[in-house]
């Protein structure tokens, strides 16, 4: 072989090598991204050529389903009571495909492409039947979800409700308003979908945001539960321990005076018991208590209770886009005055409604914080079980003894300060919160659980953004109605 032929041979070998590598990258490395690329019309038609799996509530109510259509796409995705359940379901669209909620977190299972459905795919191949996607059963209680949405929506609230089972982490309700109708984004008319998306995305009310998981709010006095837990865990405080209070407290290093909302939070002769400080939501007591405990103690308890961590609610990267809650924030490197304000849930402290429901659940669950879950089971189209939920511990935030004392203190809030929350024959533990936004409006909060004198069955967090009243006044009736509905 002469020199010229040898060079040509090397070039050809090199070209084939490059071709093999590039083909491998396209078929293996980039396969998933190419299939999910909205510009890939072949993958789009493939997805719509078979029925996508249904999404169900815990009682079997169909939240999302696919039916045959008479257009270029074989199946139409539809949502029952779309605005009510959109924070749970998300939507499936010809323009962006699976987006938000279960549609995104369980996309490969719903589409029937997951490796866990190999048996169903094999049966379909042998029988010639269409490969149906998996059936996803959620933990959502339809009565609670509908009631939560109704109570938020009828009063025009910008807010959210989360209800959970304290001993399992199962999410029973997750409502957010303003909301949107996924059916408008599931249309096969691409121009209509584009117009609907533009209107929703540009709306000042941000209806596409799931406020329960993706919106951060100043928690106000609900954060006092975190500070009370830090105090009890230090071993230096009991519910009857007297701590400094007073009608006013000048923030350290400033001339800013912090008052209490009610005179009962002032205590007597500048002192108040820890239980009464929580009962009457004493700002002066908890601001001073936070400074005395120090930033490390408060921050460490906040961390144990989920602050600073993104919370994975459902899904993994291998089956879709995980459904996650934004990390709540407790600031660092605080000056003494900022620590005082942070200890009453003001300054730069931010939390999600989901995390406040988890904190209430942790008190109810003897100090053990559980991972929240939204999916109870995944079944193939022949109803064979692919997977079922399990209970996962995130942290042992504090001792059962501390949890019991917090329970007693939160019951005192209801018994002695917020009697409008009381329900006959049901003991409720709760904490109110009203965070001032500086423009004449507030974030109104309520968090708690019931029954507080037995095995707790439900924990709830409610937030109402931009209200002019207090948390107990406007969030209180919502929480009370939900507890009454669930336990009656």
Secondary structure by P-SEA (a helix, b strand, c coil): ccaaaaaaaaaaaaaaaaaaaaaaaaaccaaaaaaacccaaaaaaaaaccccbbbbccccccccbbbbbcccccbbbbbcccccccccccccccccccccccccccccccccccccaaaaaaaaaaacccbbbbbbbccccaaaaaaaaaaacccccccbbbbbccccccccbbbbccbbbccccccccaaaaaaaaaaaaaccccccccccccccccccccaaaaaaaaaaaaccccccbbbbbccccccccccbbbbbcccccccccccccaaaaaacccaaaaaaaaaaacaaaaaaaaaaacccbbbbccccccccccccccbbbbbccccaaaaaaaaaccccbbbcaaaaaaaaaaaaaccbbbbbbcccccccccccccbbbbbbbccccccaaaaaaaaaaaaaaaaccccccccccbbbbbbbbbbbcccccccccccccccccccccccbbbbbccccccccccaaaaaaaaaaaaac
